[in-house]
Amino acid sequence: MEYTIRFALESDAIGINKVSKYLGYSWLSSAESSVKLKELLHSNQDQVFVAEHNDVIIGWLHLFHARRLASEDFFEIAGLVVSPDARGHGVGRALVDYAKDNNLGKLRVRCNEKRLDAHKFYERIGFRSNKTQRVFQTRT
């Protein structure tokens, strides 16, 4: 399978939204996806890359620069998804490699403990688990 990895464009919003459902995020409308993508593309902290095959988005990666007061800054993968029919062709690895090539420093990703396939994927491409933590949340 031939594909291209590139920086996302505002016009990619519908394709990104379609692929997002494979992460379980199907509640977001195309209009909402478009607004979110536009905000991310105009942010100095965020980058979004897409994988494209025959003019169809088959995957995406959202990366952000995490600044820390008391520890080293890093880049974090906020989301990575590849459509099921494109999996097993190196698309996810290519998206991560593209992110590495376009950023400096440490790259980090957090995975839900239930996403065992994602854990295996990240370990296979060189990531190592370095801690387990709980995520707490409240409304403001």
C-alpha positions in Angstrom: 0.0 0.0 0.0 1.4 3.4 -1.0 0.6 6.4 1.2 1.8 9.9 1.9 2.5 11.4 5.4 2.1 15.1 5.6 1.0 18.0 7.8 -2.8 18.2 8.1 -4.7 20.9 6.3 -8.1 22.4 7.3 -9.6 20.6 4.3 -8.7 17.3 6.0 -11.3 17.7 8.8 -14.0 15.4 7.3 -11.4 12.6 6.6 -9.9 13.0 10.0 -13.4 12.8 11.6 -14.2 9.6 9.7 -11.0 7.9 10.9 -11.5 9.1 14.4 -14.5 6.8 14.9 -12.0 3.9 15.1 -10.7 5.4 18.3 -14.3 5.5 19.7 -14.7 9.2 19.1 -17.8 9.1 16.8 -19.8 11.7 18.8 -18.0 14.7 17.2 -19.7 16.2 14.2 -17.8 17.1 11.1 -18.4 20.8 11.9 -17.0 20.4 15.4 -14.0 18.4 14.0 -13.4 21.3 11.6 -13.4 23.9 14.4 -11.0 21.7 16.5 -8.7 21.0 13.7 -8.5 24.7 12.7 -7.6 25.6 16.3 -4.9 23.0 16.5 -3.4 24.0 13.1 -3.1 27.6 14.4 -1.6 26.6 17.7 2.1 27.0 18.4 1.9 23.9 20.8 0.2 21.4 18.5 0.9 19.6 15.2 -1.4 17.3 13.3 -0.1 14.9 10.6 -2.2 12.7 8.3 -1.6 9.6 6.2 -3.3 9.7 2.9 -3.9 6.9 0.3 -5.5 7.7 -3.0 -6.7 11.1 -1.7 -8.4 9.5 1.3 -7.2 10.0 4.9 -6.3 6.6 6.4 -4.7 7.8 9.6 -3.7 10.8 11.7 -1.5 11.7 14.6 -1.9 14.7 16.9 1.2 15.8 18.8 1.6 18.6 21.4 4.5 20.2 23.1 4.1 19.7 26.9 6.0 22.3 28.9 6.8 21.5 32.5 7.9 23.8 35.3 9.8 21.3 37.3 10.9 18.7 34.7 12.0 18.3 31.2 9.7 19.4 28.4 8.5 16.7 26.0 6.3 16.1 23.0 3.2 13.9 23.6 1.1 12.0 21.2 -2.4 13.1 22.0 -4.0 10.8 19.4 -3.0 8.3 16.8 -5.4 6.2 14.7 -5.1 4.2 11.5 -8.2 2.9 9.7 -8.5 -0.9 10.1 -8.1 -1.6 6.3 -4.7 0.3 6.4 -3.3 -1.4 9.5 -0.4 -3.7 9.1 1.2 -1.6 6.3 3.5 0.6 8.5 1.2 3.6 8.5 1.2 4.1 12.3 5.0 3.7 12.4 5.4 6.2 9.5 3.2 8.7 11.3 5.3 8.4 14.5 8.5 8.6 12.5 7.3 11.8 10.8 6.5 13.3 14.2 10.0 12.4 15.4 11.6 13.9 12.2 9.7 17.2 12.8 10.4 17.6 16.5 13.3 17.6 18.9 13.4 16.0 22.3 11.5 13.3 24.1 8.4 11.8 22.7 5.8 10.4 25.0 2.4 8.7 24.7 -0.3 7.6 27.2 -2.5 4.6 26.5 -5.6 3.4 28.2 -4.7 0.2 30.0 -7.4 -1.6 28.0 -5.8 -0.8 24.6 -3.4 -3.8 24.7 -2.9 -3.8 20.9 -1.7 -0.1 21.2 0.7 -1.1 24.0 2.2 -3.8 21.7 2.4 -1.4 18.8 4.3 1.3 20.8 6.7 -1.2 22.3 7.4 -2.7 18.8 8.4 0.7 17.5 10.8 1.5 20.4 8.7 3.1 23.2 9.2 1.7 26.7 6.7 1.9 29.5 8.1 4.0 32.3 5.3 4.4 34.8 1.7 3.5 35.7 -0.6 6.3 36.9 -4.2 7.1 37.5 -6.0 10.0 35.8 -8.2 12.1 38.0 -10.7 14.6 36.6 -13.3 17.0 37.8 -15.5 19.7 36.2 -14.7 23.3 36.7 
